[in-house]
Amino acid sequence: MAEDAARPWPPPAGAYAEERGLFQLLQNMLEELLIHKPDDPIEFMINHLKQNNDDAPRICVLGPPASGKTTVAMWLCKHFNAIRVSQETLLFKEVLMQTEEAKAYKERNQKIPNALWANLIQERLSNVDCIKQGWILEGFPENQEQAWLLQSSGIFPRHVVMLYAPDTVLIERSGGKRLDPLTQEVFHTTFDWPSDPQVQQRLVKPEDLSEQEVSRKLLEYHRNFPEIFHIYQKVLKSINADQPSVDVLSQVCCGQLLKEAVADNTKLGELVKPYIDSGCPVPDNLVLKLLTERLSALDCLSNGWVLSGFPRDAEQGEQLQKAQINPNSFCFLSEGRGAAPGEEEIEPWPDKCSRWPNCGREKRVFFFNLPYEAIMERLSQRRTDPVTGERYHTTFRPAPTPEIQARLRQNPKDEEENIEKRLDIYYSNVKALQDFYQDAFYVNADQDPYVIFEFIESCIIKPLPCKKH
């Protein structure tokens, strides 16, 4: 018997456990036991398995004041049917054991202790709705101590969304911020004013929005940010909040498919990695396997998808058709879009296409057209700050200080000779691809993004004429 116990698991058993996530389950169970140290570990684990839902989202949305945390958190809650937990909900919408104690600090204009915030969060996240539906934690943790306290309570987010923007932009934004007290939605007097007059009338200006107060909060945030980044760096995704909210929201859930496969160490990822590392195009058969796998996921099946920059030629289009991957949602095929080899993106479409009821019924393929000179200007002048990761453009968005300007770097793919190579490939394939997608729409990309969006929206809302057989 001892000899049998010492034998390693046979390969089929290991594969079975890996495929069904049993190793991760055992790790989670061990973590829970070590954290809580129950008197009856068997009964504790039975209850834990009954309550635990590993498919439920557990997401933290972090960022400086006025970066759009509330907008992103509310969108995620709507998208995933999860529970939003923020300072406002904990203090004014919940009846928790220590709510009154926290309110007392607030009324005295005193800082609420980190331990008290952690206790409130732990109690709220232990409720059945958060366990079953998942949670979106908005603005927490604020500092290293809060993060450690949450971890000691067994609260580990699967994803951390970190919003960032220049301080000058955030200070300007904060002055126009308005809150709907009925729905808790956030609007802005300049960038996002509601069209409904009733909503306009009930909007209120949030407290503590003076420039001095916002500057103080920004200073505190910058002081705490490096420690939080270090704690969550493995599950953290940084998103530039200095862009239209629709672009921010699309980036929250989108990913670069090929790079994700490499990062996740999948079998296909191991095959893709040499091509990514060398900058060579990934073979079509590998891309098709990844696409088929990704588009078969539940979010793409239920919500639809946006495929950007693929197919690149008519042959890839035919392979998609044979694989029964038909663009009856949206494909954006843009001239000179600046994508490096292997940068295809798949984006689950938000809100289950409720805004555009006709989508998914006819082919929706869009070709973005741009003059050669505009392509060169857009791409060759892009620069990146290696310290902050912030992206700039020497013409449209120059660096704010000489110090930042001096340390900017250009991605090798944005050098003119490399852009020309990619354009040559695009131009050699685009005519055949346009012939393949005869019902496609053509978009002038050399104009304001909002104008482009409105044109696409008009194409989607208006049904395509059905061909009579």
C-alpha positions as MATLAB code, in Angstrom:
seq = 'MAEDAARPWPPPAGAYAEERGLFQLLQNMLEELLIHKPDDPIEFMINHLKQNNDDAPRICVLGPPASGKTTVAMWLCKHFNAIRVSQETLLFKEVLMQTEEAKAYKERNQKIPNALWANLIQERLSNVDCIKQGWILEGFPENQEQAWLLQSSGIFPRHVVMLYAPDTVLIERSGGKRLDPLTQEVFHTTFDWPSDPQVQQRLVKPEDLSEQEVSRKLLEYHRNFPEIFHIYQKVLKSINADQPSVDVLSQVCCGQLLKEAVADNTKLGELVKPYIDSGCPVPDNLVLKLLTERLSALDCLSNGWVLSGFPRDAEQGEQLQKAQINPNSFCFLSEGRGAAPGEEEIEPWPDKCSRWPNCGREKRVFFFNLPYEAIMERLSQRRTDPVTGERYHTTFRPAPTPEIQARLRQNPKDEEENIEKRLDIYYSNVKALQDFYQDAFYVNADQDPYVIFEFIESCIIKPLPCKKH';
ca = [
       0.000    0.000    0.000;
       2.836    2.410    0.862;
       4.434    1.654   -2.470;
       1.152    2.404   -4.288;
       0.729    5.699   -2.424;
       4.227    6.809   -3.447;
       3.515    6.349   -7.131;
       2.899    9.555   -9.129;
      -0.489   10.131  -10.700;
      -0.795    8.461  -14.090;
      -0.787   10.916  -17.047;
      -4.553   10.558  -17.731;
      -5.380   11.518  -14.130;
      -3.112   14.570  -14.267;
      -4.628   15.679  -17.554;
      -8.135   15.218  -16.140;
      -7.303   17.309  -13.059;
      -5.663   20.039  -15.139;
      -8.523   20.203  -17.634;
     -11.164   20.564  -14.907;
      -9.226   23.000  -12.738;
      -8.838   20.630   -9.796;
      -5.330   21.856   -8.949;
      -6.570   25.461   -8.742;
      -9.538   24.298   -6.663;
      -7.239   22.514   -4.202;
      -5.033   25.601   -3.972;
      -8.048   27.818   -3.266;
      -9.342   25.428   -0.621;
      -5.945   25.328    1.097;
      -5.761   29.143    1.082;
      -9.215   29.382    2.682;
      -8.268   26.879    5.387;
      -5.026   28.696    6.231;
      -6.783   32.071    6.359;
      -9.814   31.092    8.437;
      -8.384   28.106   10.426;
     -11.834   26.661   11.198;
     -12.394   24.218   14.068;
     -14.167   21.823   11.693;
     -12.228   22.006    8.391;
     -14.389   19.373    6.648;
     -17.669   21.186    7.340;
     -16.032   24.514    6.479;
     -14.906   23.232    3.076;
     -18.314   21.713    2.317;
     -19.931   25.102    2.928;
     -17.195   26.830    0.975;
     -17.741   24.604   -2.053;
     -21.488   25.193   -1.879;
     -21.071   28.962   -1.847;
     -18.009   29.528   -3.987;
     -18.550   30.495   -7.609;
     -15.288   30.579   -9.549;
     -17.025   31.950  -12.652;
     -18.241   35.077  -10.873;
     -16.234   38.234  -11.664;
     -13.976   39.655   -8.974;
     -12.626   42.950  -10.310;
     -11.073   46.071   -8.773;
     -11.359   49.363  -10.678;
      -8.669   51.791   -9.519;
      -7.439   55.185  -10.616;
      -7.001   58.818   -9.580;
      -9.925   61.210   -8.985;
     -12.002   62.014  -12.089;
     -10.425   59.166  -14.099;
     -13.827   57.534  -14.706;
     -13.808   54.731  -12.113;
     -17.554   54.994  -11.476;
     -18.425   54.898  -15.188;
     -16.246   51.836  -15.773;
     -17.463   50.065  -12.613;
     -21.138   50.623  -13.460;
     -20.600   49.428  -17.020;
     -18.870   46.262  -15.773;
     -21.707   45.621  -13.322;
     -24.235   45.926  -16.128;
     -22.129   43.790  -18.455;
     -21.530   40.968  -15.942;
     -24.637   41.417  -13.752;
     -22.254   41.853  -10.814;
     -22.528   43.878   -7.583;
     -20.855   47.287   -7.410;
     -19.156   48.094   -4.097;
     -17.801   51.604   -3.527;
     -17.363   54.121   -0.712;
     -20.767   55.564   -1.538;
     -22.580   52.188   -1.487;
     -20.870   51.052    1.714;
     -21.739   54.247    3.613;
     -25.180   55.112    2.285;
     -26.758   52.044    0.656;
     -25.819   49.217    2.982;
     -26.721   48.398    6.575;
     -23.548   46.744    7.858;
     -22.291   46.180   11.381;
     -19.838   49.088   11.318;
     -21.640   51.445    8.929;
     -22.562   53.954   11.645;
     -19.017   53.989   12.980;
     -17.674   54.783    9.486;
     -20.317   57.491    8.993;
     -19.255   59.114   12.257;
     -15.722   59.537   10.950;
     -17.152   61.013    7.751;
     -19.328   63.509    9.626;
     -16.327   64.663   11.679;
     -14.335   65.123    8.439;
     -11.868   62.531    9.687;
     -10.173   59.870    7.577;
     -11.873   56.474    7.905;
      -9.267   53.936    9.153;
      -8.066   51.308    6.690;
      -9.079   48.477    9.021;
     -12.635   49.813    9.191;
     -12.885   50.016    5.394;
     -11.519   46.458    5.134;
     -14.121   45.177    7.630;
     -16.958   46.845    5.725;
     -15.734   45.419    2.412;
     -15.274   41.932    3.847;
     -18.790   41.910    5.310;
     -20.349   43.164    2.080;
     -18.475   40.731   -0.181;
     -19.452   37.813    2.051;
     -23.152   38.390    1.286;
     -24.854   35.872   -0.967;
     -25.380   38.264   -3.902;
     -21.660   39.053   -4.143;
     -20.745   35.382   -3.845;
     -23.165   34.274   -6.547;
     -23.014   37.222   -8.960;
     -19.473   38.439   -8.343;
     -18.354   41.946   -7.425;
     -16.795   45.084   -8.868;
     -14.811   46.911   -6.175;
     -14.626   50.588   -7.146;
     -11.753   52.648   -5.736;
     -10.503   49.948   -3.342;
      -7.867   49.293   -2.208;
      -6.600   52.851   -1.853;
      -3.202   51.972   -0.386;
      -0.877   49.141    0.533;
      -2.348   48.576    4.006;
      -5.870   48.202    2.640;
      -4.609   45.721    0.028;
      -2.896   43.628    2.705;
      -5.971   43.726    4.944;
      -8.178   42.567    2.080;
      -5.770   39.764    1.235;
      -5.665   38.637    4.861;
      -9.465   38.399    4.673;
      -9.240   36.158    1.611;
     -10.234   38.873   -0.890;
      -8.174   38.431   -4.071;
      -9.370   40.132   -7.277;
      -8.936   38.196  -10.498;
      -8.530   41.410  -12.478;
      -7.456   44.932  -11.556;
      -8.279   47.745  -13.994;
      -5.969   50.734  -13.449;
      -7.070   53.977  -15.134;
      -4.562   56.785  -15.696;
      -4.516   60.280  -17.222;
      -2.435   63.468  -16.899;
      -3.161   65.471  -13.741;
      -4.076   68.555  -15.757;
      -6.787   66.587  -17.550;
      -8.127   65.153  -14.295;
      -8.321   68.559  -12.614;
     -10.137   70.003  -15.625;
     -12.553   67.073  -15.688;
     -13.402   67.280  -12.001;
     -14.815   70.810  -12.332;
     -17.530   69.674  -14.746;
     -18.412   66.398  -13.047;
     -22.100   65.925  -12.183;
     -23.862   63.033  -10.432;
     -27.350   61.631  -10.937;
     -28.492   60.900   -7.339;
     -31.192   58.537   -8.615;
     -29.036   56.197  -10.725;
     -25.538   57.177   -9.470;
     -24.445   57.676  -13.089;
     -21.712   60.254  -13.652;
     -21.995   62.945  -16.325;
     -19.949   65.939  -17.399;
     -21.038   69.438  -18.353;
     -18.770   69.422  -21.422;
     -17.990   65.859  -22.477;
     -21.060   63.827  -21.485;
     -24.202   65.893  -20.908;
     -27.461   63.840  -20.782;
     -30.093   64.483  -23.448;
     -33.033   63.835  -21.089;
     -34.201   67.155  -19.510;
     -35.426   65.357  -16.382;
     -31.984   63.864  -15.827;
     -30.389   67.274  -16.406;
     -32.544   68.876  -13.708;
     -31.695   66.385  -10.992;
     -27.916   66.340  -11.540;
     -25.874   67.539   -8.578;
     -22.275   68.606   -8.160;
     -20.367   66.145   -5.952;
     -18.750   67.399   -2.755;
     -15.046   68.196   -2.443;
     -14.508   69.114   -6.099;
     -12.439   72.239   -5.578;
      -9.157   72.343   -7.481;
      -7.227   72.332   -4.196;
      -9.060   69.247   -2.923;
      -8.602   67.381   -6.192;
      -4.889   68.276   -6.196;
      -4.557   66.962   -2.649;
      -6.244   63.676   -3.580;
      -4.047   63.336   -6.664;
      -0.928   63.807   -4.544;
      -2.111   61.117   -2.135;
      -2.957   58.785   -5.005;
       0.469   59.177   -6.629;
       2.086   58.488   -3.269;
       0.218   55.192   -2.856;
       0.083   54.023   -6.475;
       3.539   52.309   -6.761;
       2.839   49.997   -3.810;
      -0.578   48.983   -5.144;
       0.887   48.424   -8.614;
       3.527   46.104   -7.142;
       0.937   44.035   -5.247;
      -1.404   43.518   -8.207;
       1.009   43.684  -11.152;
       0.268   40.098  -12.270;
      -3.471   40.766  -12.677;
      -3.329   44.481  -13.512;
      -4.327   46.119  -16.782;
      -3.560   49.833  -17.265;
      -5.883   51.876  -19.498;
      -5.451   55.448  -20.670;
      -8.539   57.339  -19.434;
      -7.745   60.440  -21.512;
      -9.895   59.332  -24.442;
     -13.631   59.003  -25.205;
     -15.435   56.795  -22.690;
     -16.536   54.372  -25.420;
     -12.849   53.690  -26.192;
     -12.013   53.209  -22.511;
     -14.871   50.746  -22.049;
     -13.903   48.776  -25.160;
     -10.359   48.348  -23.817;
     -11.544   47.130  -20.428;
     -12.744   43.842  -21.924;
     -10.742   43.481  -25.132;
      -7.409   41.695  -25.500;
      -4.743   40.912  -28.029;
      -5.563   37.331  -28.771;
      -2.204   36.023  -29.894;
      -0.262   37.742  -27.109;
      -2.719   36.427  -24.526;
      -2.192   32.893  -25.788;
       1.576   33.315  -25.391;
       1.225   34.869  -21.927;
      -1.118   32.103  -20.766;
       1.411   29.419  -21.801;
      -1.176   27.465  -23.795;
      -0.091   24.822  -26.299;
      -1.066   27.088  -29.173;
       0.735   29.922  -27.426;
       3.963   27.933  -27.452;
       3.611   27.511  -31.215;
       2.833   31.212  -31.724;
       5.623   32.582  -29.503;
       8.543   32.214  -31.991;
       6.627   34.222  -34.600;
       5.714   36.960  -32.113;
       9.287   37.191  -30.824;
      10.754   37.444  -34.324;
       8.107   39.860  -35.620;
       7.088   37.483  -38.407;
       3.447   36.926  -39.440;
       1.763   34.088  -37.570;
       0.685   31.290  -39.977;
      -2.985   31.377  -40.937;
      -3.723   27.909  -39.569;
      -2.556   28.901  -36.071;
      -4.494   32.173  -36.166;
      -7.652   30.320  -37.272;
      -7.323   27.855  -34.394;
      -6.996   30.690  -31.897;
      -9.895   32.591  -33.438;
     -12.166   29.557  -33.436;
     -11.353   28.876  -29.795;
     -11.863   32.502  -28.724;
     -15.064   33.094  -30.691;
     -16.544   29.932  -29.202;
     -16.278   31.429  -25.700;
     -19.511   32.263  -23.894;
     -19.059   36.049  -23.970;
     -18.589   36.086  -27.754;
     -21.479   33.673  -28.350;
     -23.895   35.647  -26.184;
     -22.743   39.236  -26.772;
     -21.263   39.134  -30.274;
     -17.772   40.292  -31.208;
     -15.661   42.893  -32.990;
     -12.723   41.534  -35.009;
     -10.143   44.224  -35.787;
      -7.548   43.895  -38.573;
      -8.415   40.347  -39.617;
      -8.743   38.871  -42.201;
      -5.762   40.502  -43.911;
      -6.311   38.953  -47.324;
      -8.953   37.109  -49.327;
      -7.467   33.707  -48.507;
      -7.880   34.347  -44.790;
     -11.431   35.507  -45.485;
     -12.173   32.222  -47.267;
     -10.672   30.263  -44.363;
     -12.897   32.158  -41.931;
     -15.886   31.301  -44.105;
     -14.960   27.604  -44.201;
     -14.584   27.645  -40.417;
     -18.127   29.136  -40.282;
     -16.769   32.326  -38.701;
     -18.863   34.838  -40.590;
     -18.661   38.578  -39.893;
     -22.355   39.064  -39.178;
     -21.274   41.232  -36.264;
     -18.427   43.647  -37.045;
     -15.075   43.442  -38.803;
     -12.917   46.555  -39.052;
     -10.384   46.267  -41.882;
      -8.449   49.490  -41.927;
      -5.965   50.817  -44.425;
      -2.694   51.538  -42.679;
      -4.096   50.917  -39.223;
      -0.579   50.455  -37.880;
      -0.969   46.969  -36.482;
       2.182   44.948  -36.014;
       2.175   41.315  -37.163;
      -0.009   39.235  -34.905;
      -1.982   42.088  -33.353;
      -5.467   40.883  -34.220;
      -7.954   41.867  -31.564;
     -11.290   40.379  -30.642;
     -13.595   42.504  -28.553;
     -16.810   41.136  -27.016;
     -19.515   43.647  -27.914;
     -20.932   45.480  -24.842;
     -24.555   45.574  -23.716;
     -25.516   42.591  -25.884;
     -26.054   44.879  -28.876;
     -29.088   46.437  -27.184;
     -28.183   49.786  -28.696;
     -28.023   48.423  -32.235;
     -30.904   45.939  -32.571;
     -30.203   44.980  -36.198;
     -26.600   43.930  -35.665;
     -25.852   40.262  -36.137;
     -28.416   39.826  -38.930;
     -26.366   40.873  -41.949;
     -22.701   41.146  -42.727;
     -21.047   44.112  -41.101;
     -17.615   44.680  -42.626;
     -16.006   48.119  -42.598;
     -12.929   49.216  -44.546;
     -11.191   52.257  -43.051;
      -9.535   54.378  -45.753;
      -6.844   56.961  -45.072;
      -4.488   58.940  -47.376;
      -0.870   57.796  -47.437;
       0.382   61.112  -45.989;
      -2.084   60.916  -43.082;
      -1.005   57.354  -42.313;
       2.632   58.387  -42.160;
       1.864   61.405  -40.001;
      -0.208   59.396  -37.529;
       2.196   56.489  -37.123;
       5.706   57.855  -37.592;
       5.238   60.583  -34.977;
       3.964   58.306  -32.189;
       6.142   58.211  -29.098;
       6.035   56.398  -25.745;
       7.258   57.456  -22.310;
       9.218   54.413  -21.009;
       8.744   55.570  -17.398;
       4.957   55.934  -17.277;
       3.872   54.056  -20.405;
       2.007   57.184  -21.545;
       1.679   57.572  -25.326;
       2.232   60.887  -27.111;
       2.270   62.294  -30.644;
       4.693   65.014  -31.700;
       1.899   66.901  -33.501;
      -1.472   65.961  -32.013;
      -0.448   65.249  -28.392;
       3.052   66.516  -27.572;
       4.724   65.802  -24.232;
       3.771   68.392  -21.575;
       7.322   69.058  -20.309;
      10.863   69.119  -21.769;
      11.870   66.415  -19.265;
       9.263   63.983  -20.612;
      10.028   65.005  -24.195;
      13.712   64.112  -23.727;
      13.000   60.537  -22.630;
      10.351   59.619  -25.244;
      11.073   56.601  -27.438;
       9.763   55.451  -30.813;
       8.609   51.894  -31.391;
      10.686   50.385  -34.234;
       7.493   49.403  -36.056;
       6.669   53.140  -36.361;
       9.801   53.948  -38.327;
       8.895   55.083  -41.845;
      10.573   52.186  -43.655;
       8.658   49.654  -41.518;
       5.376   51.485  -42.053;
       5.995   51.398  -45.809;
       6.577   47.639  -45.700;
       3.279   47.068  -43.920;
       1.471   49.385  -46.313;
       2.896   47.543  -49.326;
       1.486   44.293  -47.947;
      -1.864   45.924  -47.248;
      -2.166   47.520  -50.688;
      -1.254   44.250  -52.420;
      -4.098   42.412  -50.641;
      -6.859   44.967  -50.168;
      -8.424   44.832  -53.671;
      -9.019   41.064  -53.513;
     -10.316   41.419  -49.957;
     -12.752   44.143  -51.029;
     -13.982   41.919  -53.862;
     -14.514   39.109  -51.353;
     -16.603   41.330  -49.039;
     -18.773   42.986  -51.693;
     -21.360   44.239  -49.180;
     -18.745   46.029  -47.054;
     -18.968   49.666  -45.995;
     -16.171   52.174  -46.630;
     -15.239   54.705  -43.972;
     -13.220   57.895  -44.394;
     -10.919   57.610  -41.380;
      -9.370   61.044  -41.935;
     -11.958   62.849  -39.790;
     -13.108   63.265  -36.198;
     -13.610   59.907  -34.361;
     -17.139   60.897  -33.316;
     -18.099   61.498  -36.959;
     -16.710   58.075  -37.849;
     -18.634   56.459  -35.011;
     -21.891   58.128  -36.077;
     -21.412   56.897  -39.649;
     -20.812   53.319  -38.458;
     -23.821   53.567  -36.171;
     -26.012   54.709  -39.063;
     -24.855   51.728  -41.141;
     -25.653   49.324  -38.324;
     -29.054   50.741  -37.416;
     -30.205   50.781  -41.047;
     -30.760   47.147  -42.159;
     -28.998   45.991  -45.286;
     -31.262   45.087  -48.203;
     -31.805   41.356  -48.488;
     -30.841   39.755  -51.794;
     -33.672   37.944  -53.507;
     -32.872   34.442  -54.618;
];
